């Protein structure tokens, strides 16, 4: 596990605006103009949040004319699922005897 990359992934989920963007993208690709209208935020604020989501691999974007279109990245979500599994499943070492005596 690369902790730096993992921290970037989890940062994507640590803001209510980014979670709202992910909710909007659940139904499929959305144009930035639609996201802006729905969220009532400025374009620079949306760009900031989309950069974090895209850097984390959670969202992918494609340019069409002057607008960006965003969608959830299934590949990115799979990486996050694997990361969660890594941190939440017990390792083989969990069964080893504790160094602390009761």
HUZIKA-V996469 format. One record per helix or strand of 3 or more residues. SS is the DSSP state (2 for helix, 1 for strand). FROM is the first residue (numbers start at 1). TO is the last residue. If there is no record, write none. Layout:
# HUZIKA-V996469
SS;FROM;TO  SS;FROM;TO
This chain:
# HUZIKA-V996469
2;3;11  2;16;25  2;32;39  2;43;55  1;59;64  1;67;72  2;74;88  2;92;95
